[in-house]
Amino acid sequence: MPQLNPAPWFMILILTWIILLVMMTPKVLAHLSPNNPSPSATEKAKTEPWHWTWH
């Protein structure tokens, strides 16, 4: 049975991963988000402690 011989299938798996990594990685890394975040406020928000009524 050819399914029990891992030699050709392992090489196909490795070559497939190498091809995908070489071809797809630059395309994914070149993708730019259309909504780049920008700093809207430089001052910190005022935080107040909570007053627990049962404590």
mmCIF entry with sequence, helices, sheets and N, C-alpha, C, O atoms, coordinates in Angstrom:
data_MODEL
# 
_entry.id   MODEL 
# 
_entity.id                         1 
_entity.type                       polymer 
_entity.pdbx_number_of_molecules   1 
# 
_entity_poly.entity_id                      1 
_entity_poly.type                           'polypeptide(L)' 
_entity_poly.nstd_linkage                   no 
_entity_poly.nstd_monomer                   no 
_entity_poly.pdbx_seq_one_letter_code       MPQLNPAPWFMILILTWIILLVMMTPKVLAHLSPNNPSPSATEKAKTEPWHWTWH 
_entity_poly.pdbx_seq_one_letter_code_can   MPQLNPAPWFMILILTWIILLVMMTPKVLAHLSPNNPSPSATEKAKTEPWHWTWH 
_entity_poly.pdbx_strand_id                 A 
# 
loop_
_entity_poly_seq.entity_id 
_entity_poly_seq.num 
_entity_poly_seq.mon_id 
_entity_poly_seq.hetero 
1 1  MET n 
1 2  PRO n 
1 3  GLN n 
1 4  LEU n 
1 5  ASN n 
1 6  PRO n 
1 7  ALA n 
1 8  PRO n 
1 9  TRP n 
1 10 PHE n 
1 11 MET n 
1 12 ILE n 
1 13 LEU n 
1 14 ILE n 
1 15 LEU n 
1 16 THR n 
1 17 TRP n 
1 18 ILE n 
1 19 ILE n 
1 20 LEU n 
1 21 LEU n 
1 22 VAL n 
1 23 MET n 
1 24 MET n 
1 25 THR n 
1 26 PRO n 
1 27 LYS n 
1 28 VAL n 
1 29 LEU n 
1 30 ALA n 
1 31 HIS n 
1 32 LEU n 
1 33 SER n 
1 34 PRO n 
1 35 ASN n 
1 36 ASN n 
1 37 PRO n 
1 38 SER n 
1 39 PRO n 
1 40 SER n 
1 41 ALA n 
1 42 THR n 
1 43 GLU n 
1 44 LYS n 
1 45 ALA n 
1 46 LYS n 
1 47 THR n 
1 48 GLU n 
1 49 PRO n 
1 50 TRP n 
1 51 HIS n 
1 52 TRP n 
1 53 THR n 
1 54 TRP n 
1 55 HIS n 
# 
_struct_asym.id          A 
_struct_asym.entity_id   1 
# 
loop_
_struct_conf.conf_type_id 
_struct_conf.id 
_struct_conf.pdbx_PDB_helix_id 
_struct_conf.beg_label_comp_id 
_struct_conf.beg_label_asym_id 
_struct_conf.beg_label_seq_id 
_struct_conf.pdbx_beg_PDB_ins_code 
_struct_conf.end_label_comp_id 
_struct_conf.end_label_asym_id 
_struct_conf.end_label_seq_id 
_struct_conf.pdbx_end_PDB_ins_code 
_struct_conf.beg_auth_comp_id 
_struct_conf.beg_auth_asym_id 
_struct_conf.beg_auth_seq_id 
_struct_conf.end_auth_comp_id 
_struct_conf.end_auth_asym_id 
_struct_conf.end_auth_seq_id 
_struct_conf.pdbx_PDB_helix_class 
_struct_conf.details 
_struct_conf.pdbx_PDB_helix_length 
HELX_P HELX_P1 AA1 PRO A 2 ? LEU A 4  ? PRO A 2 LEU A 4  5 ? 3  
HELX_P HELX_P2 AA2 PRO A 6 ? LEU A 29 ? PRO A 6 LEU A 29 1 ? 24 
# 
_struct_conf_type.id          HELX_P 
_struct_conf_type.criteria    ? 
_struct_conf_type.reference   ? 
# 
loop_
_atom_site.group_PDB 
_atom_site.id 
_atom_site.type_symbol 
_atom_site.label_atom_id 
_atom_site.label_alt_id 
_atom_site.label_comp_id 
_atom_site.label_asym_id 
_atom_site.label_entity_id 
_atom_site.label_seq_id 
_atom_site.pdbx_PDB_ins_code 
_atom_site.Cartn_x 
_atom_site.Cartn_y 
_atom_site.Cartn_z 
_atom_site.occupancy 
_atom_site.B_iso_or_equiv 
_atom_site.pdbx_formal_charge 
_atom_site.auth_seq_id 
_atom_site.auth_comp_id 
_atom_site.auth_asym_id 
_atom_site.auth_atom_id 
_atom_site.pdbx_PDB_model_num 
ATOM 1   N N  . MET A 1 1  ? 0.835   -1.179 0.000  1.00 0.00 ? 1  MET A N  1 
ATOM 2   C CA . MET A 1 1  ? 0.000   0.000  0.000  1.00 0.00 ? 1  MET A CA 1 
ATOM 3   C C  . MET A 1 1  ? 0.886   1.250  0.000  1.00 0.00 ? 1  MET A C  1 
ATOM 4   O O  . MET A 1 1  ? 1.801   1.344  0.817  1.00 0.00 ? 1  MET A O  1 
ATOM 5   N N  . PRO A 1 2  ? 0.640   2.193  -0.881 1.00 0.00 ? 2  PRO A N  1 
ATOM 6   C CA . PRO A 1 2  ? 1.504   3.379  -0.935 1.00 0.00 ? 2  PRO A CA 1 
ATOM 7   C C  . PRO A 1 2  ? 1.288   4.329  0.242  1.00 0.00 ? 2  PRO A C  1 
ATOM 8   O O  . PRO A 1 2  ? 2.153   5.157  0.527  1.00 0.00 ? 2  PRO A O  1 
ATOM 9   N N  . GLN A 1 3  ? 0.139   4.223  0.936  1.00 0.00 ? 3  GLN A N  1 
ATOM 10  C CA . GLN A 1 3  ? -0.108  5.135  2.051  1.00 0.00 ? 3  GLN A CA 1 
ATOM 11  C C  . GLN A 1 3  ? 0.820   4.847  3.226  1.00 0.00 ? 3  GLN A C  1 
ATOM 12  O O  . GLN A 1 3  ? 1.051   5.726  4.056  1.00 0.00 ? 3  GLN A O  1 
ATOM 13  N N  . LEU A 1 4  ? 1.349   3.643  3.309  1.00 0.00 ? 4  LEU A N  1 
ATOM 14  C CA . LEU A 1 4  ? 2.196   3.285  4.438  1.00 0.00 ? 4  LEU A CA 1 
ATOM 15  C C  . LEU A 1 4  ? 3.645   3.700  4.231  1.00 0.00 ? 4  LEU A C  1 
ATOM 16  O O  . LEU A 1 4  ? 4.433   3.656  5.175  1.00 0.00 ? 4  LEU A O  1 
ATOM 17  N N  . ASN A 1 5  ? 4.008   4.093  3.041  1.00 0.00 ? 5  ASN A N  1 
ATOM 18  C CA . ASN A 1 5  ? 5.374   4.521  2.764  1.00 0.00 ? 5  ASN A CA 1 
ATOM 19  C C  . ASN A 1 5  ? 5.429   6.046  2.906  1.00 0.00 ? 5  ASN A C  1 
ATOM 20  O O  . ASN A 1 5  ? 4.907   6.752  2.044  1.00 0.00 ? 5  ASN A O  1 
ATOM 21  N N  . PRO A 1 6  ? 6.051   6.576  3.977  1.00 0.00 ? 6  PRO A N  1 
ATOM 22  C CA . PRO A 1 6  ? 6.013   8.020  4.210  1.00 0.00 ? 6  PRO A CA 1 
ATOM 23  C C  . PRO A 1 6  ? 7.001   8.819  3.367  1.00 0.00 ? 6  PRO A C  1 
ATOM 24  O O  . PRO A 1 6  ? 6.921   10.047 3.346  1.00 0.00 ? 6  PRO A O  1 
ATOM 25  N N  . ALA A 1 7  ? 7.923   8.169  2.677  1.00 0.00 ? 7  ALA A N  1 
ATOM 26  C CA . ALA A 1 7  ? 8.983   8.899  1.978  1.00 0.00 ? 7  ALA A CA 1 
ATOM 27  C C  . ALA A 1 7  ? 8.440   9.886  0.941  1.00 0.00 ? 7  ALA A C  1 
ATOM 28  O O  . ALA A 1 7  ? 8.790   11.063 1.023  1.00 0.00 ? 7  ALA A O  1 
ATOM 29  N N  . PRO A 1 8  ? 7.617   9.492  -0.019 1.00 0.00 ? 8  PRO A N  1 
ATOM 30  C CA . PRO A 1 8  ? 7.194   10.501 -1.008 1.00 0.00 ? 8  PRO A CA 1 
ATOM 31  C C  . PRO A 1 8  ? 6.240   11.539 -0.419 1.00 0.00 ? 8  PRO A C  1 
ATOM 32  O O  . PRO A 1 8  ? 6.285   12.702 -0.819 1.00 0.00 ? 8  PRO A O  1 
ATOM 33  N N  . TRP A 1 9  ? 5.389   11.152 0.512  1.00 0.00 ? 9  TRP A N  1 
ATOM 34  C CA . TRP A 1 9  ? 4.412   12.084 1.059  1.00 0.00 ? 9  TRP A CA 1 
ATOM 35  C C  . TRP A 1 9  ? 5.059   13.107 1.983  1.00 0.00 ? 9  TRP A C  1 
ATOM 36  O O  . TRP A 1 9  ? 4.616   14.253 2.061  1.00 0.00 ? 9  TRP A O  1 
ATOM 37  N N  . PHE A 1 10 ? 6.093   12.691 2.671  1.00 0.00 ? 10 PHE A N  1 
ATOM 38  C CA . PHE A 1 10 ? 6.792   13.647 3.544  1.00 0.00 ? 10 PHE A CA 1 
ATOM 39  C C  . PHE A 1 10 ? 7.494   14.715 2.702  1.00 0.00 ? 10 PHE A C  1 
ATOM 40  O O  . PHE A 1 10 ? 7.477   15.890 3.070  1.00 0.00 ? 10 PHE A O  1 
ATOM 41  N N  . MET A 1 11 ? 8.100   14.336 1.597  1.00 0.00 ? 11 MET A N  1 
ATOM 42  C CA . MET A 1 11 ? 8.756   15.315 0.731  1.00 0.00 ? 11 MET A CA 1 
ATOM 43  C C  . MET A 1 11 ? 7.727   16.241 0.080  1.00 0.00 ? 11 MET A C  1 
ATOM 44  O O  . MET A 1 11 ? 7.980   17.434 -0.086 1.00 0.00 ? 11 MET A O  1 
ATOM 45  N N  . ILE A 1 12 ? 6.580   15.696 -0.285 1.00 0.00 ? 12 ILE A N  1 
ATOM 46  C CA . ILE A 1 12 ? 5.524   16.549 -0.843 1.00 0.00 ? 12 ILE A CA 1 
ATOM 47  C C  . ILE A 1 12 ? 5.054   17.550 0.201  1.00 0.00 ? 12 ILE A C  1 
ATOM 48  O O  . ILE A 1 12 ? 4.837   18.720 -0.114 1.00 0.00 ? 12 ILE A O  1 
ATOM 49  N N  . LEU A 1 13 ? 4.895   17.105 1.426  1.00 0.00 ? 13 LEU A N  1 
ATOM 50  C CA . LEU A 1 13 ? 4.490   18.002 2.508  1.00 0.00 ? 13 LEU A CA 1 
ATOM 51  C C  . LEU A 1 13 ? 5.518   19.108 2.725  1.00 0.00 ? 13 LEU A C  1 
ATOM 52  O O  . LEU A 1 13 ? 5.159   20.281 2.828  1.00 0.00 ? 13 LEU A O  1 
ATOM 53  N N  . ILE A 1 14 ? 6.781   18.740 2.793  1.00 0.00 ? 14 ILE A N  1 
ATOM 54  C CA . ILE A 1 14 ? 7.845   19.731 3.022  1.00 0.00 ? 14 ILE A CA 1 
ATOM 55  C C  . ILE A 1 14 ? 7.926   20.716 1.863  1.00 0.00 ? 14 ILE A C  1 
ATOM 56  O O  . ILE A 1 14 ? 8.031   21.922 2.087  1.00 0.00 ? 14 ILE A O  1 
ATOM 57  N N  . LEU A 1 15 ? 7.880   20.227 0.637  1.00 0.00 ? 15 LEU A N  1 
ATOM 58  C CA . LEU A 1 15 ? 7.950   21.117 -0.520 1.00 0.00 ? 15 LEU A CA 1 
ATOM 59  C C  . LEU A 1 15 ? 6.734   22.036 -0.594 1.00 0.00 ? 15 LEU A C  1 
ATOM 60  O O  . LEU A 1 15 ? 6.858   23.199 -0.976 1.00 0.00 ? 15 LEU A O  1 
ATOM 61  N N  . THR A 1 16 ? 5.576   21.527 -0.236 1.00 0.00 ? 16 THR A N  1 
ATOM 62  C CA . THR A 1 16 ? 4.384   22.364 -0.238 1.00 0.00 ? 16 THR A CA 1 
ATOM 63  C C  . THR A 1 16 ? 4.503   23.495 0.780  1.00 0.00 ? 16 THR A C  1 
ATOM 64  O O  . THR A 1 16 ? 4.164   24.640 0.479  1.00 0.00 ? 16 THR A O  1 
ATOM 65  N N  . TRP A 1 17 ? 4.977   23.183 1.965  1.00 0.00 ? 17 TRP A N  1 
ATOM 66  C CA . TRP A 1 17 ? 5.151   24.211 2.991  1.00 0.00 ? 17 TRP A CA 1 
ATOM 67  C C  . TRP A 1 17 ? 6.203   25.228 2.585  1.00 0.00 ? 17 TRP A C  1 
ATOM 68  O O  . TRP A 1 17 ? 6.034   26.423 2.827  1.00 0.00 ? 17 TRP A O  1 
ATOM 69  N N  . ILE A 1 18 ? 7.273   24.776 1.978  1.00 0.00 ? 18 ILE A N  1 
ATOM 70  C CA . ILE A 1 18 ? 8.317   25.716 1.541  1.00 0.00 ? 18 ILE A CA 1 
ATOM 71  C C  . ILE A 1 18 ? 7.766   26.649 0.469  1.00 0.00 ? 18 ILE A C  1 
ATOM 72  O O  . ILE A 1 18 ? 8.009   27.855 0.509  1.00 0.00 ? 18 ILE A O  1 
ATOM 73  N N  . ILE A 1 19 ? 7.031   26.098 -0.480 1.00 0.00 ? 19 ILE A N  1 
ATOM 74  C CA . ILE A 1 19 ? 6.453   26.939 -1.533 1.00 0.00 ? 19 ILE A CA 1 
ATOM 75  C C  . ILE A 1 19 ? 5.461   27.929 -0.948 1.00 0.00 ? 19 ILE A C  1 
ATOM 76  O O  . ILE A 1 19 ? 5.471   29.104 -1.316 1.00 0.00 ? 19 ILE A O  1 
ATOM 77  N N  . LEU A 1 20 ? 4.607   27.473 -0.044 1.00 0.00 ? 20 LEU A N  1 
ATOM 78  C CA . LEU A 1 20 ? 3.638   28.391 0.562  1.00 0.00 ? 20 LEU A CA 1 
ATOM 79  C C  . LEU A 1 20 ? 4.317   29.481 1.380  1.00 0.00 ? 20 LEU A C  1 
ATOM 80  O O  . LEU A 1 20 ? 3.905   30.640 1.331  1.00 0.00 ? 20 LEU A O  1 
ATOM 81  N N  . LEU A 1 21 ? 5.342   29.124 2.123  1.00 0.00 ? 21 LEU A N  1 
ATOM 82  C CA . LEU A 1 21 ? 6.033   30.129 2.927  1.00 0.00 ? 21 LEU A CA 1 
ATOM 83  C C  . LEU A 1 21 ? 6.788   31.133 2.069  1.00 0.00 ? 21 LEU A C  1 
ATOM 84  O O  . LEU A 1 21 ? 6.832   32.319 2.397  1.00 0.00 ? 21 LEU A O  1 
ATOM 85  N N  . VAL A 1 22 ? 7.372   30.679 0.994  1.00 0.00 ? 22 VAL A N  1 
ATOM 86  C CA . VAL A 1 22 ? 8.133   31.585 0.139  1.00 0.00 ? 22 VAL A CA 1 
ATOM 87  C C  . VAL A 1 22 ? 7.206   32.503 -0.645 1.00 0.00 ? 22 VAL A C  1 
ATOM 88  O O  . VAL A 1 22 ? 7.512   33.681 -0.827 1.00 0.00 ? 22 VAL A O  1 
ATOM 89  N N  . MET A 1 23 ? 6.089   31.983 -1.107 1.00 0.00 ? 23 MET A N  1 
ATOM 90  C CA . MET A 1 23 ? 5.207   32.790 -1.947 1.00 0.00 ? 23 MET A CA 1 
ATOM 91  C C  . MET A 1 23 ? 4.223   33.632 -1.148 1.00 0.00 ? 23 MET A C  1 
ATOM 92  O O  . MET A 1 23 ? 3.925   34.762 -1.537 1.00 0.00 ? 23 MET A O  1 
ATOM 93  N N  . MET A 1 24 ? 3.721   33.114 -0.057 1.00 0.00 ? 24 MET A N  1 
ATOM 94  C CA . MET A 1 24 ? 2.650   33.804 0.656  1.00 0.00 ? 24 MET A CA 1 
ATOM 95  C C  . MET A 1 24 ? 3.144   34.773 1.724  1.00 0.00 ? 24 MET A C  1 
ATOM 96  O O  . MET A 1 24 ? 2.473   35.766 2.004  1.00 0.00 ? 24 MET A O  1 
ATOM 97  N N  . THR A 1 25 ? 4.285   34.513 2.318  1.00 0.00 ? 25 THR A N  1 
ATOM 98  C CA . THR A 1 25 ? 4.769   35.380 3.389  1.00 0.00 ? 25 THR A CA 1 
ATOM 99  C C  . THR A 1 25 ? 4.984   36.819 2.926  1.00 0.00 ? 25 THR A C  1 
ATOM 100 O O  . THR A 1 25 ? 4.536   37.732 3.619  1.00 0.00 ? 25 THR A O  1 
ATOM 101 N N  . PRO A 1 26 ? 5.644   37.073 1.796  1.00 0.00 ? 26 PRO A N  1 
ATOM 102 C CA . PRO A 1 26 ? 5.778   38.475 1.371  1.00 0.00 ? 26 PRO A CA 1 
ATOM 103 C C  . PRO A 1 26 ? 4.441   39.144 1.069  1.00 0.00 ? 26 PRO A C  1 
ATOM 104 O O  . PRO A 1 26 ? 4.280   40.341 1.309  1.00 0.00 ? 26 PRO A O  1 
ATOM 105 N N  . LYS A 1 27 ? 3.481   38.382 0.544  1.00 0.00 ? 27 LYS A N  1 
ATOM 106 C CA . LYS A 1 27 ? 2.179   38.970 0.248  1.00 0.00 ? 27 LYS A CA 1 
ATOM 107 C C  . LYS A 1 27 ? 1.446   39.350 1.528  1.00 0.00 ? 27 LYS A C  1 
ATOM 108 O O  . LYS A 1 27 ? 0.804   40.398 1.596  1.00 0.00 ? 27 LYS A O  1 
ATOM 109 N N  . VAL A 1 28 ? 1.543   38.503 2.530  1.00 0.00 ? 28 VAL A N  1 
ATOM 110 C CA . VAL A 1 28 ? 0.871   38.792 3.802  1.00 0.00 ? 28 VAL A CA 1 
ATOM 111 C C  . VAL A 1 28 ? 1.554   39.952 4.512  1.00 0.00 ? 28 VAL A C  1 
ATOM 112 O O  . VAL A 1 28 ? 0.882   40.813 5.079  1.00 0.00 ? 28 VAL A O  1 
ATOM 113 N N  . LEU A 1 29 ? 2.871   39.984 4.487  1.00 0.00 ? 29 LEU A N  1 
ATOM 114 C CA . LEU A 1 29 ? 3.592   41.063 5.167  1.00 0.00 ? 29 LEU A CA 1 
ATOM 115 C C  . LEU A 1 29 ? 3.454   42.395 4.440  1.00 0.00 ? 29 LEU A C  1 
ATOM 116 O O  . LEU A 1 29 ? 3.596   43.448 5.063  1.00 0.00 ? 29 LEU A O  1 
ATOM 117 N N  . ALA A 1 30 ? 3.183   42.375 3.151  1.00 0.00 ? 30 ALA A N  1 
ATOM 118 C CA . ALA A 1 30 ? 3.026   43.619 2.396  1.00 0.00 ? 30 ALA A CA 1 
ATOM 119 C C  . ALA A 1 30 ? 1.637   44.213 2.554  1.00 0.00 ? 30 ALA A C  1 
ATOM 120 O O  . ALA A 1 30 ? 1.391   45.338 2.119  1.00 0.00 ? 30 ALA A O  1 
ATOM 121 N N  . HIS A 1 31 ? 0.730   43.476 3.168  1.00 0.00 ? 31 HIS A N  1 
ATOM 122 C CA . HIS A 1 31 ? -0.632  43.967 3.345  1.00 0.00 ? 31 HIS A CA 1 
ATOM 123 C C  . HIS A 1 31 ? -0.656  45.126 4.327  1.00 0.00 ? 31 HIS A C  1 
ATOM 124 O O  . HIS A 1 31 ? -0.085  45.039 5.414  1.00 0.00 ? 31 HIS A O  1 
ATOM 125 N N  . LEU A 1 32 ? -1.311  46.198 3.947  1.00 0.00 ? 32 LEU A N  1 
ATOM 126 C CA . LEU A 1 32 ? -1.441  47.367 4.811  1.00 0.00 ? 32 LEU A CA 1 
ATOM 127 C C  . LEU A 1 32 ? -2.896  47.507 5.232  1.00 0.00 ? 32 LEU A C  1 
ATOM 128 O O  . LEU A 1 32 ? -3.813  47.325 4.431  1.00 0.00 ? 32 LEU A O  1 
ATOM 129 N N  . SER A 1 33 ? -3.081  47.825 6.472  1.00 0.00 ? 33 SER A N  1 
ATOM 130 C CA . SER A 1 33 ? -4.427  48.023 6.982  1.00 0.00 ? 33 SER A CA 1 
ATOM 131 C C  . SER A 1 33 ? -4.953  49.374 6.506  1.00 0.00 ? 33 SER A C  1 
ATOM 132 O O  . SER A 1 33 ? -4.224  50.364 6.571  1.00 0.00 ? 33 SER A O  1 
ATOM 133 N N  . PRO A 1 34 ? -6.200  49.445 6.029  1.00 0.00 ? 34 PRO A N  1 
ATOM 134 C CA . PRO A 1 34 ? -6.715  50.735 5.557  1.00 0.00 ? 34 PRO A CA 1 
ATOM 135 C C  . PRO A 1 34 ? -7.010  51.714 6.697  1.00 0.00 ? 34 PRO A C  1 
ATOM 136 O O  . PRO A 1 34 ? -7.103  52.918 6.461  1.00 0.00 ? 34 PRO A O  1 
ATOM 137 N N  . ASN A 1 35 ? -7.155  51.222 7.911  1.00 0.00 ? 35 ASN A N  1 
ATOM 138 C CA . ASN A 1 35 ? -7.454  52.090 9.047  1.00 0.00 ? 35 ASN A CA 1 
ATOM 139 C C  . ASN A 1 35 ? -6.302  52.042 10.039 1.00 0.00 ? 35 ASN A C  1 
ATOM 140 O O  . ASN A 1 35 ? -6.358  51.317 11.032 1.00 0.00 ? 35 ASN A O  1 
ATOM 141 N N  . ASN A 1 36 ? -5.273  52.807 9.770  1.00 0.00 ? 36 ASN A N  1 
ATOM 142 C CA . ASN A 1 36 ? -4.145  52.847 10.696 1.00 0.00 ? 36 ASN A CA 1 
ATOM 143 C C  . ASN A 1 36 ? -4.536  53.634 11.943 1.00 0.00 ? 36 ASN A C  1 
ATOM 144 O O  . ASN A 1 36 ? -5.107  54.719 11.833 1.00 0.00 ? 36 ASN A O  1 
ATOM 145 N N  . PRO A 1 37 ? -4.241  53.109 13.109 1.00 0.00 ? 37 PRO A N  1 
ATOM 146 C CA . PRO A 1 37 ? -4.608  53.828 14.333 1.00 0.00 ? 37 PRO A CA 1 
ATOM 147 C C  . PRO A 1 37 ? -3.747  55.078 14.520 1.00 0.00 ? 37 PRO A C  1 
ATOM 148 O O  . PRO A 1 37 ? -2.550  55.073 14.232 1.00 0.00 ? 37 PRO A O  1 
ATOM 149 N N  . SER A 1 38 ? -4.358  56.112 14.992 1.00 0.00 ? 38 SER A N  1 
ATOM 150 C CA . SER A 1 38 ? -3.623  57.342 15.274 1.00 0.00 ? 38 SER A CA 1 
ATOM 151 C C  . SER A 1 38 ? -3.899  57.741 16.717 1.00 0.00 ? 38 SER A C  1 
ATOM 152 O O  . SER A 1 38 ? -5.003  57.535 17.222 1.00 0.00 ? 38 SER A O  1 
ATOM 153 N N  . PRO A 1 39 ? -2.909  58.304 17.374 1.00 0.00 ? 39 PRO A N  1 
ATOM 154 C CA . PRO A 1 39 ? -3.141  58.710 18.772 1.00 0.00 ? 39 PRO A CA 1 
ATOM 155 C C  . PRO A 1 39 ? -4.125  59.881 18.825 1.00 0.00 ? 39 PRO A C  1 
ATOM 156 O O  . PRO A 1 39 ? -3.854  60.951 18.279 1.00 0.00 ? 39 PRO A O  1 
ATOM 157 N N  . SER A 1 40 ? -5.256  59.674 19.478 1.00 0.00 ? 40 SER A N  1 
ATOM 158 C CA . SER A 1 40 ? -6.286  60.709 19.510 1.00 0.00 ? 40 SER A CA 1 
ATOM 159 C C  . SER A 1 40 ? -6.124  61.651 20.708 1.00 0.00 ? 40 SER A C  1 
ATOM 160 O O  . SER A 1 40 ? -6.408  62.845 20.609 1.00 0.00 ? 40 SER A O  1 
ATOM 161 N N  . ALA A 1 41 ? -5.674  61.116 21.815 1.00 0.00 ? 41 ALA A N  1 
ATOM 162 C CA . ALA A 1 41 ? -5.515  61.960 23.003 1.00 0.00 ? 41 ALA A CA 1 
ATOM 163 C C  . ALA A 1 41 ? -4.224  61.572 23.706 1.00 0.00 ? 41 ALA A C  1 
ATOM 164 O O  . ALA A 1 41 ? -3.917  60.392 23.874 1.00 0.00 ? 41 ALA A O  1 
ATOM 165 N N  . THR A 1 42 ? -3.475  62.590 24.114 1.00 0.00 ? 42 THR A N  1 
ATOM 166 C CA . THR A 1 42 ? -2.218  62.317 24.808 1.00 0.00 ? 42 THR A CA 1 
ATOM 167 C C  . THR A 1 42 ? -2.372  62.359 26.320 1.00 0.00 ? 42 THR A C  1 
ATOM 168 O O  . THR A 1 42 ? -1.507  61.865 27.044 1.00 0.00 ? 42 THR A O  1 
ATOM 169 N N  . GLU A 1 43 ? -3.471  62.948 26.811 1.00 0.00 ? 43 GLU A N  1 
ATOM 170 C CA . GLU A 1 43 ? -3.650  63.006 28.254 1.00 0.00 ? 43 GLU A CA 1 
ATOM 171 C C  . GLU A 1 43 ? -4.310  61.723 28.754 1.00 0.00 ? 43 GLU A C  1 
ATOM 172 O O  . GLU A 1 43 ? -5.088  61.082 28.048 1.00 0.00 ? 43 GLU A O  1 
ATOM 173 N N  . LYS A 1 44 ? -3.975  61.374 29.982 1.00 0.00 ? 44 LYS A N  1 
ATOM 174 C CA . LYS A 1 44 ? -4.518  60.152 30.561 1.00 0.00 ? 44 LYS A CA 1 
ATOM 175 C C  . LYS A 1 44 ? -5.963  60.346 30.995 1.00 0.00 ? 44 LYS A C  1 
ATOM 176 O O  . LYS A 1 44 ? -6.385  61.438 31.376 1.00 0.00 ? 44 LYS A O  1 
ATOM 177 N N  . ALA A 1 45 ? -6.688  59.269 30.926 1.00 0.00 ? 45 ALA A N  1 
ATOM 178 C CA . ALA A 1 45 ? -8.069  59.320 31.393 1.00 0.00 ? 45 ALA A CA 1 
ATOM 179 C C  . ALA A 1 45 ? -8.086  59.350 32.920 1.00 0.00 ? 45 ALA A C  1 
ATOM 180 O O  . ALA A 1 45 ? -7.234  58.744 33.570 1.00 0.00 ? 45 ALA A O  1 
ATOM 181 N N  . LYS A 1 46 ? -9.059  60.055 33.481 1.00 0.00 ? 46 LYS A N  1 
ATOM 182 C CA . LYS A 1 46 ? -9.159  60.141 34.929 1.00 0.00 ? 46 LYS A CA 1 
ATOM 183 C C  . LYS A 1 46 ? -9.848  58.890 35.455 1.00 0.00 ? 46 LYS A C  1 
ATOM 184 O O  . LYS A 1 46 ? -10.966 58.567 35.052 1.00 0.00 ? 46 LYS A O  1 
ATOM 185 N N  . THR A 1 47 ? -9.188  58.211 36.332 1.00 0.00 ? 47 THR A N  1 
ATOM 186 C CA . THR A 1 47 ? -9.774  57.008 36.917 1.00 0.00 ? 47 THR A CA 1 
ATOM 187 C C  . THR A 1 47 ? -10.028 57.245 38.398 1.00 0.00 ? 47 THR A C  1 
ATOM 188 O O  . THR A 1 47 ? -9.188  57.795 39.109 1.00 0.00 ? 47 THR A O  1 
ATOM 189 N N  . GLU A 1 48 ? -11.170 56.831 38.833 1.00 0.00 ? 48 GLU A N  1 
ATOM 190 C CA . GLU A 1 48 ? -11.539 56.986 40.235 1.00 0.00 ? 48 GLU A CA 1 
ATOM 191 C C  . GLU A 1 48 ? -11.835 55.616 40.815 1.00 0.00 ? 48 GLU A C  1 
ATOM 192 O O  . GLU A 1 48 ? -12.343 54.747 40.106 1.00 0.00 ? 48 GLU A O  1 
ATOM 193 N N  . PRO A 1 49 ? -11.532 55.406 42.081 1.00 0.00 ? 49 PRO A N  1 
ATOM 194 C CA . PRO A 1 49 ? -11.831 54.100 42.671 1.00 0.00 ? 49 PRO A CA 1 
ATOM 195 C C  . PRO A 1 49 ? -13.332 53.904 42.827 1.00 0.00 ? 49 PRO A C  1 
ATOM 196 O O  . PRO A 1 49 ? -14.083 54.864 42.998 1.00 0.00 ? 49 PRO A O  1 
ATOM 197 N N  . TRP A 1 50 ? -13.745 52.680 42.768 1.00 0.00 ? 50 TRP A N  1 
ATOM 198 C CA . TRP A 1 50 ? -15.145 52.362 42.953 1.00 0.00 ? 50 TRP A CA 1 
ATOM 199 C C  . TRP A 1 50 ? -15.490 52.319 44.442 1.00 0.00 ? 50 TRP A C  1 
ATOM 200 O O  . TRP A 1 50 ? -14.679 51.891 45.264 1.00 0.00 ? 50 TRP A O  1 
ATOM 201 N N  . HIS A 1 51 ? -16.665 52.752 44.770 1.00 0.00 ? 51 HIS A N  1 
ATOM 202 C CA . HIS A 1 51 ? -17.123 52.704 46.146 1.00 0.00 ? 51 HIS A CA 1 
ATOM 203 C C  . HIS A 1 51 ? -18.153 51.582 46.251 1.00 0.00 ? 51 HIS A C  1 
ATOM 204 O O  . HIS A 1 51 ? -19.284 51.711 45.785 1.00 0.00 ? 51 HIS A O  1 
ATOM 205 N N  . TRP A 1 52 ? -17.741 50.494 46.865 1.00 0.00 ? 52 TRP A N  1 
ATOM 206 C CA . TRP A 1 52 ? -18.623 49.337 46.984 1.00 0.00 ? 52 TRP A CA 1 
ATOM 207 C C  . TRP A 1 52 ? -19.586 49.585 48.140 1.00 0.00 ? 52 TRP A C  1 
ATOM 208 O O  . TRP A 1 52 ? -19.154 49.886 49.252 1.00 0.00 ? 52 TRP A O  1 
ATOM 209 N N  . THR A 1 53 ? -20.853 49.464 47.892 1.00 0.00 ? 53 THR A N  1 
ATOM 210 C CA . THR A 1 53 ? -21.850 49.762 48.927 1.00 0.00 ? 53 THR A CA 1 
ATOM 211 C C  . THR A 1 53 ? -21.917 48.685 49.995 1.00 0.00 ? 53 THR A C  1 
ATOM 212 O O  . THR A 1 53 ? -22.338 48.973 51.115 1.00 0.00 ? 53 THR A O  1 
ATOM 213 N N  . TRP A 1 54 ? -21.525 47.482 49.700 1.00 0.00 ? 54 TRP A N  1 
ATOM 214 C CA . TRP A 1 54 ? -21.650 46.386 50.657 1.00 0.00 ? 54 TRP A CA 1 
ATOM 215 C C  . TRP A 1 54 ? -20.373 46.140 51.430 1.00 0.00 ? 54 TRP A C  1 
ATOM 216 O O  . TRP A 1 54 ? -20.325 45.222 52.250 1.00 0.00 ? 54 TRP A O  1 
ATOM 217 N N  . HIS A 1 55 ? -19.360 46.910 51.204 1.00 0.00 ? 55 HIS A N  1 
ATOM 218 C CA . HIS A 1 55 ? -18.072 46.641 51.858 1.00 0.00 ? 55 HIS A CA 1 
ATOM 219 C C  . HIS A 1 55 ? -17.812 47.619 52.956 1.00 0.00 ? 55 HIS A C  1 
ATOM 220 O O  . HIS A 1 55 ? -16.776 47.546 53.616 1.00 0.00 ? 55 HIS A O  1 
# 
